[in-house]
Amino acid sequence: MTTRVRRDPDVAKRLILEAASELLAAGGPSAVQVRAVGAAIGVSDAAINHHFGTRDQLLEALLRFGGAKLRAELRAVLETWNHGPADPAGLVRALHRMYAEGYAELALALHRSGWRDTGSGMLNEVVDRLYTEARRQSATSGRRAPSREDIQVTVAAMHQAMVMEPLFGDEFRRSVGLDGTAADRLIDWWIQVLRTTMSCSA
């Protein structure tokens, strides 16, 4: 007779979400099925439903889980800024990685089903740090610093582009005659746009 292993509820939820995250990265939201998640970690459908309720609730929890992972990555990026200038390269790449792992498609699928993000200000600290760095640069260069709103608009546009990239990036590039090899150039372009905004105008 197989002995049932009882896990702490928080540990069980984390394992379920990690398994769901792997399925999402491999096959998109349609791959995140209760049975597939259960099979990946050796638990029953009922156990997953006990912790998350419906599949839609599991997907919403998965999106929050992805958001928490992204916030941890952003904190790591901000930590590097404590030891040198605030360079947006790490920020752009962290956002790109996150959405390329299926979270852009998941957010779109949930949005279509009626879910709405009420807004968490996830990038507020990033904007503050970039603005502080821009003002520091302007003080040493004698150039006018960008406004905080300039930084906000640029970061918001970049964030939107990173969300859209895994969904429609290839199509947008083809519309102007670019092929898939230009994807990395787009990331580098956004890094340069943020750097230029921070150094701003004469």
C-alpha positions in Angstrom: 0.0 0.0 0.0 1.4 3.4 -1.0 1.8 5.9 1.9 0.3 9.2 1.1 2.8 12.1 1.7 1.2 15.1 3.3 2.8 18.4 2.4 2.5 21.7 4.1 -0.2 23.6 2.1 2.3 26.4 1.2 4.8 23.9 -0.1 2.1 22.1 -2.1 0.9 25.3 -3.7 4.5 26.3 -4.6 5.1 22.9 -6.2 1.9 23.1 -8.2 2.7 26.5 -9.4 6.3 25.6 -10.3 5.0 22.6 -12.3 2.3 24.8 -14.0 5.0 27.4 -14.8 7.1 24.7 -16.6 4.1 23.6 -18.6 3.3 27.2 -19.5 6.8 27.8 -20.8 6.7 24.5 -22.8 3.3 24.8 -24.4 1.5 28.0 -23.4 -1.7 28.4 -21.4 -3.5 25.5 -23.1 -0.8 23.1 -21.7 -1.6 24.1 -18.2 -4.3 21.5 -17.5 -5.1 20.3 -14.0 -4.4 16.7 -14.9 -1.0 17.5 -16.5 0.1 19.6 -13.5 -0.9 16.8 -11.1 0.9 14.2 -13.2 4.1 16.4 -13.2 4.3 16.3 -9.4 2.4 13.2 -8.5 -0.8 14.6 -7.0 -4.4 14.1 -7.8 -6.7 16.5 -9.6 -8.6 16.8 -6.4 -5.5 18.0 -4.6 -4.9 20.8 -7.1 -8.6 21.8 -7.0 -8.4 21.8 -3.2 -5.7 24.4 -3.2 -6.8 26.5 -6.2 -10.4 25.8 -7.0 -11.1 25.9 -10.7 -8.6 25.8 -13.5 -9.2 29.5 -14.2 -8.3 30.2 -10.6 -5.1 28.2 -11.0 -4.2 30.3 -14.1 -4.8 33.5 -12.2 -2.6 32.2 -9.3 0.0 31.2 -11.9 0.0 34.8 -13.3 0.5 36.2 -9.8 3.3 33.6 -9.3 5.0 34.9 -12.4 4.6 38.4 -11.2 6.3 37.5 -7.9 9.2 35.9 -9.9 9.5 39.0 -12.0 9.5 41.2 -8.9 12.4 39.1 -7.5 14.3 39.5 -10.7 13.7 43.2 -10.7 15.0 43.4 -7.1 18.1 41.7 -8.2 18.5 44.2 -11.1 18.0 47.1 -8.6 20.6 45.5 -6.3 23.2 45.8 -9.1 22.4 49.4 -9.4 23.4 49.9 -5.8 27.0 49.2 -6.8 27.1 51.2 -10.0 25.1 53.3 -12.4 21.4 52.4 -13.1 21.7 50.8 -16.5 18.4 49.6 -17.9 19.8 46.6 -19.8 19.1 44.1 -17.0 15.6 45.5 -16.6 14.7 45.1 -20.3 16.2 41.6 -20.5 14.4 40.5 -17.3 11.0 41.6 -18.7 11.7 40.0 -22.0 12.6 36.7 -20.4 9.5 36.6 -18.2 7.0 37.2 -21.0 8.8 34.9 -23.4 8.2 32.1 -20.9 4.5 32.1 -21.6 3.3 34.8 -19.3 2.5 37.2 -22.1 0.1 34.6 -23.6 -1.3 33.8 -20.2 -2.0 37.4 -19.4 -3.7 37.8 -22.8 -5.8 34.7 -22.3 -7.0 35.8 -18.9 -7.7 39.3 -20.2 -9.9 37.8 -22.9 -11.8 35.8 -20.3 -12.6 38.9 -18.3 -9.8 39.1 -15.8 -8.3 42.6 -15.3 -5.1 43.7 -13.6 -6.0 46.4 -11.1 -2.4 47.7 -11.3 0.4 47.0 -8.8 2.9 49.8 -9.7 5.4 47.0 -10.1 7.8 49.3 -12.0 7.4 52.4 -9.8 10.7 51.8 -8.0 12.5 51.1 -11.3 11.2 54.5 -12.6 12.3 56.2 -9.4 15.8 54.8 -9.6 16.2 55.6 -13.3 15.0 59.1 -12.7 17.5 59.5 -9.8 20.2 58.3 -12.1 19.1 60.6 -14.9 19.3 63.6 -12.5 22.8 62.5 -11.4 24.0 62.3 -14.9 22.5 65.7 -15.8 24.3 67.2 -12.8 27.7 66.0 -14.0 27.1 66.7 -17.7 25.3 70.0 -17.5 22.5 68.7 -19.7 18.8 69.0 -18.8 17.4 66.0 -16.9 14.3 64.3 -18.3 11.2 64.7 -16.3 9.9 61.8 -14.3 7.0 61.5 -16.7 9.5 61.1 -19.6 11.0 58.1 -17.8 7.5 56.7 -16.9 6.3 56.9 -20.5 9.4 55.3 -21.9 9.4 52.5 -19.3 5.6 51.9 -20.0 6.2 51.8 -23.7 9.1 49.4 -23.3 7.1 47.2 -20.9 4.3 47.1 -23.5 6.7 46.1 -26.2 8.2 43.3 -24.1 4.7 41.9 -23.5 3.8 42.1 -27.2 7.1 40.6 -28.4 6.4 36.9 -27.8 2.8 37.3 -29.1 3.3 39.4 -32.2 7.0 40.3 -32.5 7.6 38.2 -35.6 4.6 39.6 -37.4 5.5 43.2 -36.6 9.0 42.7 -37.9 7.8 41.0 -41.1 5.6 44.0 -41.7 8.7 46.1 -42.3 10.8 43.5 -44.0 12.7 42.2 -41.0 13.2 38.5 -40.2 13.4 36.7 -36.8 17.1 37.5 -36.5 16.1 41.1 -35.7 14.5 40.1 -32.3 17.7 40.6 -30.4 18.3 43.9 -32.1 14.8 45.1 -30.9 15.8 44.3 -27.3 19.1 46.2 -27.7 17.2 49.1 -29.3 14.9 49.4 -26.3 17.9 49.4 -24.0 19.4 52.3 -26.0 16.1 54.2 -26.0 16.0 54.1 -22.2 19.7 55.1 -22.0 19.0 58.0 -24.4 15.9 59.1 -22.4 18.0 59.1 -19.2 20.7 61.2 -20.7 18.0 63.4 -22.3 18.3 66.7 -24.0 20.6 69.8 -24.1 
